[in-house]
Amino acid sequence: MKKRSDLSKLLHPSVIAKLKTLELKARTVVEGFMVGYHKSPYHGFSVEFSQHRPYMQGDSIKNLDWKVFAKSEKYFIKQYEEETNLLAHIILDTSKSMDYKNEGEITKFEYSKVLAASFIYLLLKQQDAVGLALYSSELKSYLRPKSKRTYLTQLLTEIEKYSPNSETKTSASINSIAEKISKRGLVIVISDFLDDPKEILSSLKKFYYKKNEVIIFHVLDPVEKNFNFKNDSIFIDMETKEELTTQPIQIQKAYYDEMKKYLDELKSGCNKYGFDYNLIDTTSSFDNALMSFFKKRKRLN
């Protein structure tokens, strides 16, 4: 079995970023994770009888309905309708602030894209139904959950269509998405959550009231947590273009205190509603996020 440290190196963002396509990145993350732990989440799935259709050359004889043959002397195949294990929604923030990187190998958005794609790949591999919502200042795109393997290409193509733009309006966007989710299931939200935490929690709790299970992936660049700037700097808001010139060392403690207060409020609010809260920075190996997801997935079985 691979050691955890070996696996983390294999699934480090700097390694995954070198792969060409989003699908290849997702497959490498998921299959690398599973091989590393020698454990498969690809459970069997139950099926429900749907209808008959005439036998065609190449069909497996194990699905022949011999009772129908005995009555009609004609060959018919039993068709089945898959019962998905889970109904899941991936919600991805595409606001301009997600385009930031400093200490990280890749931007928050590139990291989040791979994370979202990996969850989609894993869920469809398990024959769960998965949908996708993309937002910034408003809901940009919404694709309803489906469990077909062929849905993977459409979902990943949709993610690739968008680049970070517009301001972050997480609360309003989450409200719009919550209105579209009528059946309870699993909701995965991936964002930097650079917005008012009270408003964020107010919108997220709508998933709680609809009895959804929720996993939060709060993605930040390391410097956004530690404010580890050395020299005099000009800070530019990526969304509003507002500028601030300052000496980082003079405001580092105040920044750190405010950031801690913000993170504590967001985490405690998530805990209050039973949401799994995961703070992840863009230097973290993808296996850390997948392990958090996998633990939640197992609890839902």
C-alpha positions as CSV (number, residue, x, y, z in Angstrom):
1,M,0.0,0.0,0.0
2,K,1.2,3.5,-0.8
3,K,2.1,5.7,2.1
4,R,-0.1,8.7,2.6
5,S,2.9,11.0,1.9
6,D,3.6,9.2,-1.4
7,L,-0.1,9.6,-2.4
8,S,-0.1,13.3,-1.4
9,K,2.9,13.9,-3.7
10,L,1.2,12.1,-6.6
11,L,-2.0,14.2,-6.2
12,H,-0.3,17.5,-5.4
13,P,-1.8,20.4,-7.4
14,S,1.6,21.1,-9.1
15,V,1.5,17.5,-10.5
16,I,-2.2,17.5,-11.5
17,A,-1.9,20.9,-13.2
18,K,0.5,19.5,-15.8
19,L,-2.2,17.2,-17.2
20,K,-3.9,18.5,-20.3
21,T,-7.7,18.0,-20.0
22,L,-10.0,18.4,-17.1
23,E,-11.3,14.9,-17.5
24,L,-7.8,13.5,-17.3
25,K,-7.1,15.5,-14.2
26,A,-10.3,14.2,-12.6
27,R,-9.6,10.6,-13.5
28,T,-6.1,10.8,-12.3
29,V,-7.1,12.3,-8.9
30,V,-9.9,9.7,-8.3
31,E,-8.1,6.6,-9.6
32,G,-4.9,7.7,-7.9
33,F,-6.7,8.1,-4.7
34,M,-8.4,4.8,-4.9
35,V,-5.2,2.9,-5.9
36,G,-3.3,4.6,-3.1
37,Y,-5.7,3.4,-0.5
38,H,-6.4,0.0,-2.1
39,K,-10.0,0.5,-1.4
40,S,-12.9,1.0,-3.8
41,P,-16.1,3.0,-3.4
42,Y,-17.6,1.6,-6.5
43,H,-20.4,-0.2,-4.8
44,G,-22.9,-2.4,-6.6
45,F,-26.2,-0.8,-7.4
46,S,-29.7,-2.0,-7.2
47,V,-31.9,-2.2,-10.3
48,E,-35.6,-2.1,-11.0
49,F,-37.3,-3.9,-13.9
50,S,-38.5,-1.5,-16.5
51,Q,-39.8,-3.2,-19.7
52,H,-39.1,-5.8,-22.4
53,R,-37.6,-5.3,-25.8
54,P,-36.9,-7.8,-28.7
55,Y,-33.7,-9.7,-28.5
56,M,-30.9,-8.4,-30.7
57,Q,-27.7,-10.0,-31.8
58,G,-25.0,-9.4,-29.3
59,D,-27.3,-9.2,-26.3
60,S,-26.4,-11.2,-23.2
61,I,-28.6,-14.3,-22.9
62,K,-28.6,-13.9,-19.1
63,N,-31.2,-11.1,-19.6
64,L,-33.5,-13.2,-21.7
65,D,-37.0,-13.6,-20.2
66,W,-37.6,-17.4,-20.5
67,K,-41.1,-17.2,-19.2
68,V,-42.1,-14.9,-22.1
69,F,-40.3,-17.3,-24.5
70,A,-42.3,-20.2,-23.1
71,K,-45.6,-18.4,-23.9
72,S,-44.7,-16.8,-27.2
73,E,-41.7,-18.7,-28.5
74,K,-40.1,-15.3,-29.1
75,Y,-37.0,-13.9,-27.5
76,F,-37.3,-10.8,-25.3
77,I,-34.7,-9.0,-23.2
78,K,-35.5,-7.6,-19.7
79,Q,-34.6,-4.0,-19.6
80,Y,-33.7,-2.5,-16.2
81,E,-33.9,1.0,-14.8
82,E,-31.0,1.9,-12.5
83,E,-31.8,3.1,-9.0
84,T,-29.2,5.6,-8.2
85,N,-27.6,5.5,-4.8
86,L,-27.5,9.2,-4.3
87,L,-28.8,12.5,-5.8
88,A,-25.9,15.1,-5.7
89,H,-25.4,18.7,-6.7
90,I,-22.0,20.3,-7.2
91,I,-22.1,24.1,-6.7
92,L,-19.0,26.0,-8.0
93,D,-18.1,29.6,-7.5
94,T,-16.9,31.3,-10.7
95,S,-16.5,34.9,-9.3
96,K,-13.5,37.0,-10.1
97,S,-11.9,36.5,-6.7
98,M,-11.5,32.8,-7.5
99,D,-8.8,33.8,-10.1
100,Y,-6.3,34.6,-7.4
101,K,-3.0,32.9,-6.6
102,N,0.1,33.9,-4.7
103,E,1.7,31.1,-2.7
104,G,-0.4,28.4,-4.4
105,E,0.7,26.6,-7.5
106,I,-2.6,27.3,-9.2
107,T,-5.5,29.7,-8.8
108,K,-8.3,29.0,-6.5
109,F,-10.6,28.5,-9.5
110,E,-8.2,26.0,-11.2
111,Y,-8.0,24.1,-7.9
112,S,-11.8,24.2,-7.5
113,K,-12.4,23.1,-11.0
114,V,-10.3,19.9,-10.5
115,L,-12.1,19.3,-7.2
116,A,-15.5,19.6,-8.8
117,A,-14.6,17.5,-11.7
118,S,-13.2,14.8,-9.4
119,F,-16.4,14.6,-7.4
120,I,-18.4,14.4,-10.7
121,Y,-16.2,11.6,-12.0
122,L,-16.5,9.7,-8.7
123,L,-20.2,10.1,-8.3
124,L,-21.0,9.0,-11.9
125,K,-18.6,6.1,-11.5
126,Q,-20.7,5.0,-8.6
127,Q,-23.8,5.5,-10.7
128,D,-25.1,8.3,-8.5
129,A,-27.0,11.1,-10.1
130,V,-25.0,14.4,-10.2
131,G,-25.9,17.9,-11.3
132,L,-24.0,21.1,-11.5
133,A,-24.5,24.8,-10.7
134,L,-22.1,27.6,-11.5
135,Y,-22.4,31.1,-10.1
136,S,-20.7,34.5,-9.5
137,S,-22.9,37.6,-9.0
138,E,-25.9,35.3,-10.0
139,L,-26.6,31.8,-11.1
140,K,-24.8,31.3,-14.4
141,S,-25.7,27.7,-15.3
142,Y,-27.7,24.9,-13.8
143,L,-27.7,21.3,-15.1
144,R,-30.1,18.9,-13.4
145,P,-28.7,15.6,-11.9
146,K,-28.4,12.6,-14.1
147,S,-26.7,9.3,-13.5
148,K,-25.6,8.4,-17.1
149,R,-21.9,7.9,-17.6
150,T,-22.1,9.9,-20.8
151,Y,-23.2,12.9,-18.7
152,L,-19.6,13.4,-17.6
153,T,-18.5,15.1,-20.8
154,Q,-21.4,17.5,-20.7
155,L,-20.8,18.5,-17.1
156,L,-17.0,19.0,-17.6
157,T,-17.5,20.9,-20.8
158,E,-19.9,23.2,-18.9
159,I,-17.3,23.9,-16.2
160,E,-14.7,24.6,-18.9
161,K,-17.0,27.2,-20.6
162,Y,-16.6,29.6,-17.6
163,S,-13.7,31.7,-16.5
164,P,-13.8,33.8,-13.2
165,N,-15.7,37.0,-13.7
166,S,-18.1,39.4,-11.8
167,E,-18.5,40.0,-8.1
168,T,-19.2,37.4,-5.5
169,K,-22.8,37.2,-4.5
170,T,-22.9,33.8,-2.8
171,S,-26.1,34.4,-0.8
172,A,-28.3,35.4,-3.7
173,S,-26.9,32.7,-5.9
174,I,-27.3,30.0,-3.4
175,N,-30.9,31.1,-2.8
176,S,-31.6,30.7,-6.6
177,I,-30.0,27.2,-6.6
178,A,-31.9,26.1,-3.5
179,E,-35.2,26.9,-5.3
180,K,-34.3,24.5,-8.1
181,I,-33.5,21.6,-5.8
182,S,-36.7,19.8,-5.0
183,K,-35.5,16.4,-3.9
184,R,-33.2,15.9,-1.0
185,G,-29.7,14.6,-1.5
186,L,-26.1,15.7,-1.2
187,V,-25.0,19.3,-1.9
188,I,-21.3,20.1,-2.4
189,V,-20.4,23.8,-2.4
190,I,-16.9,24.9,-3.5
191,S,-16.1,28.5,-3.1
192,D,-13.7,31.0,-1.4
193,F,-16.7,32.4,0.4
194,L,-15.4,36.0,0.3
195,D,-18.7,37.4,1.3
196,D,-20.7,38.2,4.4
197,P,-20.7,35.0,6.5
198,K,-24.1,35.7,8.0
199,E,-25.7,36.1,4.6
200,I,-23.8,33.0,3.4
201,L,-25.2,30.9,6.3
202,S,-28.6,32.3,5.9
203,S,-28.8,31.0,2.3
204,L,-27.0,27.7,3.0
205,K,-29.5,26.8,5.8
206,K,-32.2,26.4,3.1
207,F,-30.5,23.1,2.1
208,Y,-30.8,22.1,5.8
209,Y,-34.5,22.8,5.9
210,K,-34.9,20.7,2.8
211,K,-33.1,17.9,4.6
212,N,-30.1,17.8,2.3
213,E,-26.6,16.6,3.4
214,V,-24.1,19.4,2.8
215,I,-20.3,19.5,2.4
216,I,-18.5,22.8,2.2
217,F,-15.1,23.2,0.6
218,H,-13.7,26.6,1.5
219,V,-10.8,27.1,-0.9
220,L,-8.2,29.8,-0.2
221,D,-4.7,30.7,-1.2
222,P,-2.4,30.2,1.8
223,V,-1.5,33.9,1.8
224,E,-5.2,34.8,2.3
225,K,-5.0,33.0,5.7
226,N,-1.6,34.1,6.9
227,F,-1.2,37.5,5.1
228,N,2.5,36.7,4.7
229,F,3.4,39.7,2.5
230,K,6.9,41.1,3.2
231,N,7.2,44.4,1.3
232,D,5.2,47.5,0.9
233,S,2.3,46.5,-1.3
234,I,-0.6,47.8,-3.4
235,F,-3.7,45.6,-2.9
236,I,-6.2,45.6,-5.7
237,D,-9.7,44.2,-5.2
238,M,-10.1,41.7,-8.1
239,E,-13.8,42.4,-8.3
240,T,-14.2,46.1,-7.7
241,K,-10.6,47.2,-8.7
242,E,-10.4,49.3,-5.5
243,E,-6.8,49.9,-4.5
244,L,-5.1,50.1,-1.1
245,T,-1.4,50.9,-0.5
246,T,0.0,49.7,2.9
247,Q,2.8,48.1,4.8
248,P,1.6,44.5,5.4
249,I,3.6,44.1,8.6
250,Q,1.6,46.9,10.2
251,I,-1.8,45.4,9.5
252,Q,-0.9,41.7,9.6
253,K,-2.1,41.1,13.2
254,A,-5.4,43.0,12.6
255,Y,-5.9,41.1,9.4
256,Y,-5.2,37.7,11.0
257,D,-7.6,38.5,13.9
258,E,-10.4,39.4,11.5
259,M,-9.7,36.4,9.3
260,K,-9.9,34.1,12.3
261,K,-13.1,35.7,13.4
262,Y,-14.6,35.3,9.9
263,L,-13.5,31.6,9.6
264,D,-14.7,30.8,13.1
265,E,-18.1,32.3,12.4
266,L,-18.5,30.4,9.1
267,K,-17.3,27.1,10.6
268,S,-19.5,27.3,13.7
269,G,-22.5,28.2,11.6
270,C,-21.9,25.2,9.4
271,N,-21.5,23.0,12.4
272,K,-24.8,24.3,13.8
273,Y,-26.7,23.0,10.8
274,G,-24.7,19.7,10.5
275,F,-22.7,20.7,7.4
276,D,-19.3,19.3,6.9
277,Y,-16.9,22.3,6.7
278,N,-13.5,21.8,5.1
279,L,-11.0,24.7,4.9
280,I,-8.5,23.9,2.1
281,D,-5.7,25.9,0.6
282,T,-4.5,25.6,-2.9
283,T,-1.2,23.9,-1.9
284,S,-3.1,20.9,-0.4
285,S,-3.0,17.6,-2.1
286,F,-6.4,16.6,-3.6
287,D,-6.5,13.4,-1.6
288,N,-7.3,15.5,1.5
289,A,-10.5,16.8,0.0
290,L,-11.4,13.4,-1.5
291,M,-11.0,11.7,1.9
292,S,-13.4,14.3,3.4
293,F,-15.9,13.5,0.7
294,F,-15.4,9.8,0.9
295,K,-16.1,9.8,4.7
296,K,-19.4,11.7,4.1
297,R,-20.3,9.4,1.2
298,K,-19.8,6.3,3.4
299,R,-22.1,7.7,6.1
300,L,-24.8,8.2,3.5
301,N,-24.8,4.5,2.4
